[in-house]
Amino acid sequence: MEIVEGIGIGFAVVVAAILILFIRRALVTRSGGIIRLGVRVTTVLDGRGWSPGFGRFVGDELRWYRMFSFALRPKRVLSRKELVVERRRLPEGQERLSMPADWVILRCASHHAPVEIAMARSTVTGFLSWLEAAPPGAASPRVASQDWPAA
């Protein structure tokens, strides 16, 4: 009888964990402005360190949530005022195995530290539009170079 109880408790824990993940995702994505987004969390190994997740636009911030996490708070918050896109590139080497083929990697500079983010090619235009958006009459130097290679 102890084995059956142990299996039942284990099953209940797994179901509860899955339920919490779905509730978390529903709370975070309850309003619009959600994009699939990968962030490079470590650069120790070349081409590795990417973590899948999704970004949520909230005012002047892009809040990044890890895909598989119980946290209700974002793992990273990127401020539009502090973020500058330095360059754009296609996935190389090991990166091609860890993300979809139509994704583009943007290397950005921030006041805190440089950050690399990956997103679908179709999402890049919207992201850059959000990044460059400014009140009428204000200059926006958010994109460092307009002579990017065609992706």
DSSP file with accessible surface (Angstrom, degrees, kcal/mol):
  #  RESIDUE AA STRUCTURE BP1 BP2  ACC     N-H-->O    O-->H-N    N-H-->O    O-->H-N    TCO  KAPPA ALPHA  PHI   PSI    X-CA   Y-CA   Z-CA
    1    1 A M     >        0   0  173      0, 0.0     4,-2.0     0, 0.0     5,-0.2   0.000 360.0 360.0 360.0 -29.7    0.0    0.0    0.0
    2    2 A E  H  >  +     0   0  165      1,-0.2     4,-2.3     2,-0.2     5,-0.2   0.855 360.0  54.6 -65.8 -34.5    2.9    2.4    0.6
    3    3 A I  H  > S+     0   0  132      2,-0.2     4,-2.5     1,-0.2    -1,-0.2   0.925 107.7  48.8 -65.2 -44.1    4.0    2.1   -3.0
    4    4 A V  H  > S+     0   0   98      1,-0.2     4,-2.5     2,-0.2    -2,-0.2   0.914 111.7  49.6 -63.6 -41.3    0.6    3.1   -4.3
    5    5 A E  H  X S+     0   0  116     -4,-2.0     4,-2.6     2,-0.2    -1,-0.2   0.915 110.9  50.0 -64.1 -41.6    0.5    6.1   -1.9
    6    6 A G  H  X S+     0   0   44     -4,-2.3     4,-2.5     2,-0.2    -2,-0.2   0.913 111.5  47.8 -62.8 -42.6    4.0    7.2   -3.1
    7    7 A I  H  X S+     0   0  115     -4,-2.5     4,-2.6     2,-0.2    -2,-0.2   0.916 112.2  50.2 -64.8 -41.9    3.0    6.9   -6.7
    8    8 A G  H  X S+     0   0   41     -4,-2.5     4,-2.3    -5,-0.2    -2,-0.2   0.916 111.7  47.0 -63.0 -42.3   -0.2    8.9   -6.0
    9    9 A I  H  X S+     0   0  113     -4,-2.6     4,-2.4     2,-0.2    -2,-0.2   0.925 112.8  49.5 -66.3 -43.3    1.8   11.7   -4.2
   10   10 A G  H  X S+     0   0   36     -4,-2.5     4,-2.2     1,-0.2    -2,-0.2   0.917 111.4  49.2 -60.8 -42.9    4.3   11.8   -7.0
   11   11 A F  H  X S+     0   0  144     -4,-2.6     4,-2.5     1,-0.2    -1,-0.2   0.913 110.5  50.8 -62.5 -42.7    1.6   12.1   -9.6
   12   12 A A  H  X S+     0   0   58     -4,-2.3     4,-2.5     1,-0.2    -2,-0.2   0.898 109.5  50.6 -63.7 -39.1   -0.1   14.8   -7.6
   13   13 A V  H  X S+     0   0   94     -4,-2.4     4,-2.4     2,-0.2    -1,-0.2   0.925 111.1  48.2 -65.5 -43.1    3.1   16.8   -7.4
   14   14 A V  H  X S+     0   0   84     -4,-2.2     4,-2.3     2,-0.2     5,-0.2   0.936 112.8  47.8 -64.1 -44.5    3.7   16.5  -11.1
   15   15 A V  H  X S+     0   0   68     -4,-2.5     4,-2.5     1,-0.2    -2,-0.2   0.920 111.8  50.5 -63.0 -41.1    0.2   17.6  -12.0
   16   16 A A  H  X S+     0   0   46     -4,-2.5     4,-2.5    -5,-0.2    -1,-0.2   0.912 109.8  50.5 -63.9 -41.6    0.4   20.6   -9.5
   17   17 A A  H  X S+     0   0   33     -4,-2.4     4,-2.1     2,-0.2    -2,-0.2   0.924 112.1  46.7 -63.3 -43.8    3.7   21.7  -11.1
   18   18 A I  H  X S+     0   0   86     -4,-2.3     4,-2.1     2,-0.2    -2,-0.2   0.918 112.0  51.2 -65.0 -41.1    2.3   21.6  -14.6
   19   19 A L  H  X S+     0   0  102     -4,-2.5     4,-2.6     1,-0.2    -2,-0.2   0.920 108.7  51.2 -62.4 -41.5   -0.8   23.4  -13.4
   20   20 A I  H  X S+     0   0   87     -4,-2.5     4,-2.7     1,-0.2     5,-0.2   0.908 108.2  52.4 -63.6 -40.6    1.3   26.1  -11.8
   21   21 A L  H  X S+     0   0   51     -4,-2.1     4,-2.3     1,-0.2    -1,-0.2   0.923 111.8  45.6 -61.5 -42.8    3.3   26.6  -15.0
   22   22 A F  H  X S+     0   0  138     -4,-2.1     4,-2.3     2,-0.2    -2,-0.2   0.902 113.0  49.4 -68.9 -39.2    0.1   27.1  -17.0
   23   23 A I  H  X S+     0   0   88     -4,-2.6     4,-2.4     2,-0.2    -2,-0.2   0.932 111.5  50.4 -64.6 -42.1   -1.4   29.5  -14.5
   24   24 A R  H  X S+     0   0    6     -4,-2.7     4,-2.4     1,-0.2     5,-0.2   0.941 111.0  48.1 -60.0 -47.0    1.9   31.5  -14.5
   25   25 A R  H  X S+     0   0  112     -4,-2.3     4,-2.4     1,-0.2    -1,-0.2   0.908 110.9  50.9 -63.4 -39.9    1.9   31.7  -18.3
   26   26 A A  H  < S+     0   0   60     -4,-2.3     4,-0.2     1,-0.2    -1,-0.2   0.903 111.4  48.3 -65.0 -38.8   -1.7   32.8  -18.3
   27   27 A L  H >< S+     0   0   77     -4,-2.4     3,-0.7     1,-0.2    -2,-0.2   0.912 114.6  44.9 -66.8 -41.7   -1.1   35.5  -15.8
   28   28 A V  H 3< S+     0   0    5     -4,-2.4     3,-0.4     1,-0.2    -2,-0.2   0.890 118.9  41.2 -71.8 -37.1    2.0   36.8  -17.6
   29   29 A T  T 3< S+     0   0   47     -4,-2.4    -1,-0.2    -5,-0.2    -2,-0.2   0.250  78.1 114.2 -96.9  16.9    0.4   36.8  -21.1
   30   30 A R  S <  S+     0   0  172     -3,-0.7     2,-0.3    -4,-0.2    -1,-0.2   0.751  76.8  43.9 -64.4 -25.6   -3.0   38.1  -20.0
   31   31 A S  S    S-     0   0   52     -3,-0.4     0, 0.0     1,-0.2     0, 0.0  -0.844  96.1 -95.8-116.9 163.4   -2.6   41.3  -22.0
   32   32 A G  S    S+     0   0   62     -2,-0.3    -1,-0.2     1,-0.1    25,-0.1   0.229  84.0  79.3 -66.2-173.7   -1.2   41.7  -25.6
   33   33 A G        +     0   0   40      1,-0.2    24,-2.1    23,-0.1     2,-0.4   0.840  58.7 149.5  82.5  35.6    2.2   42.6  -26.8
   34   34 A I  E     +A   56   0A  60     22,-0.2     2,-0.3    -5,-0.1    -1,-0.2  -0.856  17.9 176.1-105.8 133.6    3.8   39.1  -26.4
   35   35 A I  E     -A   55   0A  26     20,-2.3    20,-3.0    -2,-0.4     2,-0.4  -0.967  36.2-110.1-131.7 150.4    6.6   37.9  -28.6
   36   36 A R  E     +A   54   0A 148     -2,-0.3    84,-0.4    18,-0.2     2,-0.3  -0.664  49.8 171.7 -74.5 134.0    8.7   34.7  -28.6
   37   37 A L  E     -A   53   0A   0     16,-2.1    16,-0.9    -2,-0.4     2,-0.4  -0.995  26.5-155.8-152.4 133.6   12.2   35.7  -27.6
   38   38 A G  E     -AB  52 118A   6     80,-2.9    80,-3.0    -2,-0.3     2,-0.4  -0.916  12.4-162.9-110.4 141.3   15.4   34.0  -26.7
   39   39 A V  E     -AB  51 117A   2     12,-2.0    12,-2.3    -2,-0.4     2,-0.8  -0.979  21.4-126.9-123.9 137.3   18.1   35.7  -24.6
   40   40 A R  E     +A   50   0A  24     76,-2.3    76,-0.4    -2,-0.4    10,-0.3  -0.735  28.2 178.3 -83.5 112.4   21.7   34.6  -24.3
   41   41 A V        +     0   0   65      8,-2.9     2,-0.3    -2,-0.8    -1,-0.2   0.664  65.1  22.3 -92.2 -18.3   22.2   34.2  -20.5
   42   42 A T        -     0   0   62      7,-0.8    -1,-0.2     6,-0.2     3,-0.1  -0.997  48.3-166.6-148.2 147.5   25.9   33.1  -20.7
   43   43 A T        +     0   0  101     -2,-0.3     6,-0.1     1,-0.1     4,-0.0   0.064  57.2 113.6-118.8  23.4   28.7   33.4  -23.1
   44   44 A V  S    S+     0   0  122      1,-0.1     2,-0.4     2,-0.1    -1,-0.1   0.940  80.2  39.0 -62.1 -47.9   31.1   30.9  -21.6
   45   45 A L  S >  S-     0   0  103     -3,-0.1     3,-1.9     3,-0.0     2,-0.1  -0.885  98.8-107.3-106.8 135.7   30.8   28.5  -24.6
   46   46 A D  T 3  S+     0   0  154     -2,-0.4    48,-0.2     1,-0.3     3,-0.1  -0.357 102.0   6.0 -62.2 126.9   30.7   29.9  -28.1
   47   47 A G  T 3  S+     0   0    7      1,-0.3    -1,-0.3    -2,-0.1     2,-0.2   0.469 115.2  92.4  81.7   0.5   27.2   29.6  -29.6
   48   48 A R    <   +     0   0  128     -3,-1.9    -1,-0.3     1,-0.1    -6,-0.2  -0.663  40.5  74.2-118.7 176.9   25.6   28.3  -26.4
   49   49 A G        +     0   0   20      1,-0.3    -8,-2.9    -2,-0.2    -7,-0.8   0.570  57.3 147.0  98.0  11.4   23.9   29.8  -23.5
   50   50 A W  E     -A   40   0A  41    -10,-0.3    -1,-0.3    -3,-0.2   -10,-0.2  -0.622  28.5-164.2 -84.1 138.0   20.5   30.6  -25.1
   51   51 A S  E     -A   39   0A  18    -12,-2.3   -12,-2.0    -2,-0.3     2,-0.1  -0.985  15.2-132.9-122.7 124.9   17.4   30.4  -23.0
   52   52 A P  E     +A   38   0A  72      0, 0.0    15,-2.4     0, 0.0    16,-0.4  -0.401  46.4 120.5 -75.2 152.5   14.0   30.3  -24.6
   53   53 A G  E     -AC  37  66A   3    -16,-0.9   -16,-2.1    13,-0.3     2,-0.3  -0.936  51.3 -93.3-176.2-159.8   11.2   32.5  -23.3
   54   54 A F  E     -AC  36  65A   4     11,-2.1    11,-2.7    -2,-0.3     2,-0.3  -0.989  23.3-138.0-143.9 148.8    8.8   35.3  -24.3
   55   55 A G  E     -AC  35  64A   0    -20,-3.0   -20,-2.3    -2,-0.3     2,-0.4  -0.836   9.3-159.6-108.1 148.3    8.9   39.0  -24.1
   56   56 A R  E     -AC  34  63A  28      7,-2.3     7,-2.8    -2,-0.3     2,-0.6  -0.993  14.7-137.5-128.6 124.4    6.1   41.3  -23.0
   57   57 A F  E     + C   0  62A  48    -24,-2.1     2,-0.4    -2,-0.4     5,-0.2  -0.727  26.9 171.6 -82.9 122.7    6.0   45.0  -23.9
   58   58 A V  E >   - C   0  61A  45      3,-2.8     3,-1.8    -2,-0.6     2,-0.2  -0.903  60.4 -64.3-133.1 100.6    4.9   47.1  -21.0
   59   59 A G  T 3  S-     0   0   58     -2,-0.4    -1,-0.0     1,-0.3     0, 0.0  -0.377 120.5  -9.1  60.8-120.7    5.2   50.9  -21.6
   60   60 A D  T 3  S+     0   0   60     -2,-0.2    20,-3.2    -3,-0.1    21,-0.4   0.142 123.6  83.7 -94.0  17.7    9.0   51.6  -22.1
   61   61 A E  E <   -CD  58  79A  65     -3,-1.8    -3,-2.8    18,-0.2     2,-0.6  -0.943  60.0-153.4-125.8 146.0   10.1   48.2  -21.0
   62   62 A L  E     -CD  57  78A   0     16,-2.6    16,-2.8    -2,-0.4     2,-0.6  -0.978  22.5-158.6-110.7 112.7   10.5   44.8  -22.6
   63   63 A R  E     -CD  56  77A  73     -7,-2.8    -7,-2.3    -2,-0.6     2,-0.5  -0.853   2.8-154.3 -98.2 124.0   10.1   42.2  -19.9
   64   64 A W  E     -CD  55  76A   1     12,-3.2    11,-2.0    -2,-0.6    12,-1.6  -0.868   9.2-170.6-104.6 126.1   11.6   38.8  -20.6
   65   65 A Y  E     -C   54   0A  10    -11,-2.7   -11,-2.1    -2,-0.5   -28,-0.2  -0.937  26.1-117.8-113.5 134.5   10.2   35.7  -18.9
   66   66 A R  E     -C   53   0A  83     -2,-0.4     3,-0.4   -13,-0.2   -13,-0.3  -0.426  20.1-130.5 -67.5 145.8   11.9   32.3  -19.1
   67   67 A M  S    S+     0   0   39    -15,-2.4     2,-0.8     1,-0.3   -14,-0.1   0.930 100.2  38.9 -64.0 -46.9    9.8   29.7  -20.8
   68   68 A F  S    S+     0   0  167    -16,-0.4     2,-0.3     2,-0.0    -1,-0.3  -0.723  91.2 109.5-111.5  81.0   10.2   27.0  -18.1
   69   69 A S        -     0   0   33     -2,-0.8   -45,-0.0    -3,-0.4    -4,-0.0  -0.992  58.5-145.4-150.0 149.9   10.1   28.9  -14.8
   70   70 A F        +     0   0  116     -2,-0.3     2,-0.1   -46,-0.1    -1,-0.1   0.520  66.4 115.1 -90.9  -7.9    7.7   29.2  -11.9
   71   71 A A        -     0   0   46      1,-0.1    -2,-0.1     2,-0.1     4,-0.1  -0.374  52.0-160.3 -67.9 138.3    8.6   32.9  -11.3
   72   72 A L  S    S+     0   0  104     -2,-0.1    -1,-0.1     2,-0.1    -3,-0.0   0.661  73.9  77.5 -88.1 -19.4    5.9   35.5  -11.8
   73   73 A R  S    S-     0   0  210      1,-0.1    -2,-0.1     2,-0.0     2,-0.0  -0.624  94.0-100.0 -88.2 151.8    8.5   38.2  -12.2
   74   74 A P        -     0   0   36      0, 0.0    -9,-0.3     0, 0.0     3,-0.1  -0.362  17.7-139.6 -69.0 149.2   10.5   38.7  -15.4
   75   75 A K  S    S+     0   0  130    -11,-2.0     2,-0.3     1,-0.2   -10,-0.2   0.837  88.1  15.8 -75.0 -34.6   14.0   37.4  -15.5
   76   76 A R  E     -D   64   0A  76    -12,-1.6   -12,-3.2     2,-0.0     2,-0.5  -0.998  62.7-158.7-140.6 145.1   15.2   40.5  -17.4
   77   77 A V  E     -D   63   0A  65     -2,-0.3     2,-0.6   -14,-0.2   -14,-0.2  -0.989   9.0-164.0-125.0 121.2   13.8   43.9  -18.0
   78   78 A L  E     -D   62   0A   6    -16,-2.8   -16,-2.6    -2,-0.5     2,-0.4  -0.929  12.0-145.4-107.9 120.7   15.1   45.9  -20.9
   79   79 A S  E >>  -D   61   0A  26     -2,-0.6     4,-1.0   -18,-0.2     3,-0.8  -0.694   9.0-142.1 -87.6 134.2   14.4   49.6  -20.9
   80   80 A R  T 34 S+     0   0   36    -20,-3.2     3,-0.4    -2,-0.4    -1,-0.1   0.859 102.2  56.9 -60.8 -34.6   13.7   51.3  -24.2
   81   81 A K  T 34 S+     0   0  131    -21,-0.4    -1,-0.2     1,-0.2   -20,-0.1   0.758 114.1  37.2 -70.2 -25.7   15.6   54.4  -23.0
   82   82 A E  T <4 S+     0   0   63     -3,-0.8     2,-0.4    28,-0.0    -1,-0.2   0.486  97.5  95.2-104.4  -5.3   18.8   52.4  -22.2
   83   83 A L     <  +     0   0    0     -4,-1.0     2,-0.4    -3,-0.4    27,-0.2  -0.750  42.7 175.2-101.1 132.8   18.8   50.0  -25.1
   84   84 A V  E     -E  109   0A  42     25,-2.3    25,-3.3    -2,-0.4     2,-0.6  -0.999  27.9-132.4-133.5 128.9   20.7   50.4  -28.4
   85   85 A V  E     +Ef 108 143A   0     57,-2.6    59,-2.7    -2,-0.4    60,-0.5  -0.723  23.9 179.4 -81.1 121.3   20.9   47.8  -31.2
   86   86 A E  E     -     0   0A  83     21,-3.1     2,-0.3    -2,-0.6    22,-0.2   0.858  59.8 -16.1 -90.0 -42.6   24.6   47.5  -32.2
   87   87 A R  E     -E  107   0A 116     20,-1.5    20,-2.7    57,-0.1     2,-0.4  -0.991  50.8-137.4-159.8 163.7   24.3   44.8  -34.9
   88   88 A R  E     +E  106   0A  52     -2,-0.3     2,-0.3    18,-0.2    18,-0.2  -0.964  28.1 163.7-126.7 140.8   22.2   42.1  -36.4
   89   89 A R  E     -E  105   0A  28     16,-2.5    16,-3.2    -2,-0.4     3,-0.1  -0.975  35.3-108.4-150.6 164.1   23.3   38.7  -37.5
   90   90 A L        -     0   0   77     -2,-0.3    14,-0.2    14,-0.2     6,-0.1  -0.590  53.5 -83.1 -88.7 156.2   22.0   35.2  -38.4
   91   91 A P        -     0   0   17      0, 0.0     2,-0.3     0, 0.0    -1,-0.1  -0.320  50.4-159.4 -59.1 142.0   22.6   32.3  -36.1
   92   92 A E    >   -     0   0  113     -3,-0.1     3,-2.1   -45,-0.0     4,-0.2  -0.932  43.7 -30.0-125.3 149.4   26.1   30.7  -36.5
   93   93 A G  T >  S+     0   0   42     -2,-0.3     3,-1.2     1,-0.3     4,-0.4  -0.197 132.1   8.1  54.1-123.9   27.5   27.2  -35.7
   94   94 A Q  T >> S+     0   0   86      1,-0.3     3,-1.2     2,-0.2     4,-0.8   0.758 121.7  70.3 -61.6 -27.6   25.8   25.7  -32.6
   95   95 A E  H X> S+     0   0    4     -3,-2.1     4,-0.9     1,-0.3     3,-0.7   0.843  88.0  63.6 -61.7 -32.4   23.2   28.5  -32.5
   96   96 A R  H <4 S+     0   0  170     -3,-1.2    -1,-0.3     1,-0.2    -2,-0.2   0.778 103.2  49.8 -63.5 -24.4   21.6   27.1  -35.7
   97   97 A L  H <4 S+     0   0  143     -3,-1.2    -1,-0.2    -4,-0.4    -2,-0.2   0.696 110.6  48.9 -84.8 -20.5   20.8   23.9  -33.8
   98   98 A S  H << S+     0   0   73     -4,-0.8    -2,-0.2    -3,-0.7    -1,-0.2   0.481 112.2  38.1-102.0  -3.1   19.2   25.7  -30.8
   99   99 A M  S  < S-     0   0   21     -4,-0.9    -1,-0.0    -3,-0.1     4,-0.0  -0.974  92.6 -81.4-144.5 159.3   16.8   28.1  -32.5
  100  100 A P    >   -     0   0   48      0, 0.0     3,-1.4     0, 0.0    -2,-0.1  -0.170  41.5-116.3 -58.8 154.3   14.5   28.2  -35.5
  101  101 A A  T 3  S+     0   0   99      1,-0.3    -4,-0.0    -4,-0.1    -5,-0.0   0.773 110.1  56.5 -65.5 -29.0   16.0   28.8  -38.9
  102  102 A D  T 3  S+     0   0   78    -12,-0.1    19,-2.2     2,-0.0    -1,-0.3   0.270  84.0 113.8 -91.3  16.1   14.2   32.1  -39.5
  103  103 A W  E <   - G   0 120A  19     -3,-1.4     2,-0.4    17,-0.2    17,-0.3  -0.539  50.7-153.3 -89.3 153.5   15.4   33.8  -36.3
  104  104 A V  E     - G   0 119A   0     15,-3.3    15,-2.2    -2,-0.2     2,-0.5  -0.943   9.8-136.9-123.4 143.5   17.8   36.8  -36.2
  105  105 A I  E     -EG  89 118A   1    -16,-3.2   -16,-2.5    -2,-0.4     2,-0.5  -0.896  15.0-162.4-105.2 128.2   20.2   37.6  -33.4
  106  106 A L  E     -EG  88 117A   0     11,-3.4    11,-2.4    -2,-0.5     2,-0.6  -0.941   7.6-151.1-110.2 125.7   20.4   41.3  -32.2
  107  107 A R  E     -EG  87 116A  83    -20,-2.7   -21,-3.1    -2,-0.5   -20,-1.5  -0.877  24.6-174.5 -94.7 121.1   23.4   42.4  -30.2
  108  108 A C  E     -EG  85 115A   0      7,-3.3     7,-2.6    -2,-0.6     2,-0.4  -0.858  19.8-140.5-119.1 150.9   22.3   45.3  -28.0
  109  109 A A  E     +E   84   0A  26    -25,-3.3   -25,-2.3    -2,-0.3     2,-0.3  -0.888  23.8 175.3-107.8 141.2   24.1   47.6  -25.7
  110  110 A S        -     0   0   25     -2,-0.4   -27,-0.2   -27,-0.2   -32,-0.0  -0.894  45.1-108.2-135.2 165.7   22.5   48.6  -22.4
  111  111 A H  S    S+     0   0  148     -2,-0.3   -28,-0.1   -29,-0.2    -1,-0.1   0.840 119.6  45.5 -64.5 -30.0   23.8   50.7  -19.4
  112  112 A H  S    S-     0   0  150      1,-0.3    -1,-0.2   -30,-0.1    -3,-0.0   0.961 128.7 -45.1 -79.4 -55.0   24.0   47.5  -17.4
  113  113 A A        -     0   0   44     -5,-0.0    -1,-0.3     2,-0.0    -2,-0.0  -0.968  65.6 -77.5-169.7 160.0   25.7   45.1  -19.8
  114  114 A P        -     0   0   73      0, 0.0     2,-0.4     0, 0.0    -5,-0.2  -0.379  47.9-165.9 -66.3 150.2   25.6   44.0  -23.5
  115  115 A V  E     - G   0 108A   4     -7,-2.6    -7,-3.3     2,-0.0     2,-0.5  -0.996  14.1-150.3-140.8 141.1   22.8   41.6  -24.2
  116  116 A E  E     - G   0 107A  18    -76,-0.4   -76,-2.3    -2,-0.4     2,-0.4  -0.965  18.1-177.1-111.5 130.2   22.0   39.3  -27.2
  117  117 A I  E     -BG  39 106A   0    -11,-2.4   -11,-3.4    -2,-0.5     2,-0.4  -0.950  10.4-154.9-125.8 147.3   18.4   38.6  -28.0
  118  118 A A  E     +BG  38 105A   0    -80,-3.0   -80,-2.9    -2,-0.4     2,-0.3  -0.967  22.5 154.8-123.2 138.4   17.1   36.3  -30.7
  119  119 A M  E     - G   0 104A   0    -15,-2.2   -15,-3.3    -2,-0.4   -82,-0.1  -0.964  48.0 -72.6-153.3 166.8   13.7   36.6  -32.4
  120  120 A A  E >>  - G   0 103A  14    -84,-0.4     3,-1.3    -2,-0.3     4,-1.2  -0.295  43.0-119.4 -62.9 146.5   11.9   35.6  -35.6
  121  121 A R  H 3> S+     0   0   98    -19,-2.2     4,-0.7     1,-0.3     3,-0.4   0.870 115.3  55.7 -56.4 -37.4   12.8   37.7  -38.6
  122  122 A S  H 3> S+     0   0  100      1,-0.2     4,-0.5   -20,-0.2    -1,-0.3   0.738 106.0  52.1 -70.0 -19.8    9.2   38.9  -38.9
  123  123 A T  H <> S+     0   0   34     -3,-1.3     4,-2.4     1,-0.2    -1,-0.2   0.725  90.7  76.2 -86.6 -24.3    9.3   40.2  -35.3
  124  124 A V  H  X S+     0   0    2     -4,-1.2     4,-2.9    -3,-0.4     5,-0.3   0.898  91.6  53.5 -57.9 -43.3   12.5   42.3  -35.7
  125  125 A T  H  X S+     0   0   99     -4,-0.7     4,-2.2     1,-0.2    -1,-0.2   0.929 111.2  45.4 -59.7 -45.5   10.6   45.0  -37.6
  126  126 A G  H  X S+     0   0   46     -4,-0.5     4,-2.4     2,-0.2    -1,-0.2   0.903 112.9  50.8 -64.7 -40.4    8.1   45.4  -34.8
  127  127 A F  H  X S+     0   0    1     -4,-2.4     4,-2.6     2,-0.2    -2,-0.2   0.933 111.5  47.3 -62.6 -46.0   10.8   45.3  -32.1
  128  128 A L  H  X S+     0   0   24     -4,-2.9     4,-2.4     2,-0.2    -1,-0.2   0.877 110.6  52.8 -65.7 -35.0   12.8   48.0  -33.9
  129  129 A S  H  X S+     0   0   71     -4,-2.2     4,-1.1    -5,-0.3    -1,-0.2   0.929 111.2  46.2 -64.1 -43.1    9.7   50.2  -34.3
  130  130 A W  H  < S+     0   0   36     -4,-2.4     3,-0.5     1,-0.2    -2,-0.2   0.924 113.3  50.2 -63.1 -42.7    9.0   49.9  -30.6
  131  131 A L  H  < S+     0   0    0     -4,-2.6    -2,-0.2     1,-0.2    -1,-0.2   0.887 114.3  42.9 -65.1 -39.0   12.6   50.7  -29.8
  132  132 A E  H  < S+     0   0   74     -4,-2.4    -1,-0.2    -5,-0.2    -2,-0.2   0.584  85.5 118.3 -85.0 -10.6   12.7   53.8  -32.0
  133  133 A A     <  +     0   0   50     -4,-1.1    -3,-0.0    -3,-0.5    -4,-0.0  -0.311  37.0 157.8 -60.9 135.0    9.3   55.1  -31.0
  134  134 A A        -     0   0   50      4,-0.1     3,-0.1     6,-0.0     6,-0.1  -0.977  46.8 -80.1-151.5 161.5    9.6   58.5  -29.3
  135  135 A P    >   -     0   0   95      0, 0.0     3,-2.1     0, 0.0     0, 0.0  -0.255  69.8 -75.0 -60.9 155.1    7.4   61.5  -28.6
  136  136 A P  T 3  S+     0   0  137      0, 0.0     3,-0.1     0, 0.0     0, 0.0  -0.238 119.8  17.2 -54.5 133.4    7.0   63.9  -31.6
  137  137 A G  T 3  S+     0   0   92      1,-0.3     2,-0.4    -3,-0.1     0, 0.0   0.305  95.6 119.5  89.1  -9.3   10.1   66.0  -32.2
  138  138 A A    <   -     0   0   54     -3,-2.1    -1,-0.3     1,-0.0     2,-0.2  -0.730  61.6-128.7 -93.2 137.7   12.5   63.8  -30.1
  139  139 A A        -     0   0   96     -2,-0.4    -1,-0.0    -3,-0.1     0, 0.0  -0.572  16.8-154.9 -80.3 147.3   15.5   62.2  -31.8
  140  140 A S        +     0   0   42     -2,-0.2     3,-0.4    -6,-0.1     2,-0.4  -0.856  18.2 176.1-129.0  98.4   15.9   58.5  -31.3
  141  141 A P        +     0   0   94      0, 0.0    -9,-0.1     0, 0.0    -1,-0.1  -0.132  41.6 124.4 -89.8  39.8   19.4   57.1  -31.7
  142  142 A R        +     0   0   55     -2,-0.4   -57,-2.6     1,-0.1     2,-0.6   0.703  61.1  59.9 -77.7 -19.9   18.3   53.6  -30.7
  143  143 A V  B     -f   85   0A  17     -3,-0.4   -57,-0.1   -59,-0.2    -1,-0.1  -0.944  67.1-163.7-113.6 116.7   19.7   51.8  -33.8
  144  144 A A  S    S+     0   0   66    -59,-2.7     2,-0.4    -2,-0.6   -58,-0.1   0.842  72.4  24.4 -70.3 -34.3   23.4   52.2  -34.2
  145  145 A S        -     0   0   32    -60,-0.5    -1,-0.2     1,-0.1     3,-0.2  -0.990  45.9-174.2-139.6 132.5   23.7   51.2  -37.8
  146  146 A Q  S    S+     0   0  142     -2,-0.4     2,-0.5     1,-0.2    -1,-0.1   0.444  76.1  82.7 -98.0  -3.6   21.2   51.1  -40.7
  147  147 A D        +     0   0  131      3,-0.0    -1,-0.2     2,-0.0     3,-0.1  -0.250  61.9 153.9 -96.9  48.4   23.6   49.4  -43.1
  148  148 A W        -     0   0   41     -2,-0.5     3,-0.1    -3,-0.2   -59,-0.1  -0.424  51.1-101.0 -71.6 151.0   22.9   45.9  -41.8
  149  149 A P        -     0   0   90      0, 0.0     2,-0.1     0, 0.0    -1,-0.1  -0.382  47.0 -93.9 -69.0 149.1   23.3   42.9  -44.1
  150  150 A A              0   0  102     -3,-0.1    -3,-0.0    -2,-0.1     0, 0.0  -0.447 360.0 360.0 -64.0 131.8   20.2   41.6  -45.7
  151  151 A A              0   0   43     -2,-0.1    -1,-0.1    -3,-0.1   -47,-0.1  -0.769 360.0 360.0-107.5 360.0   18.8   38.8  -43.6
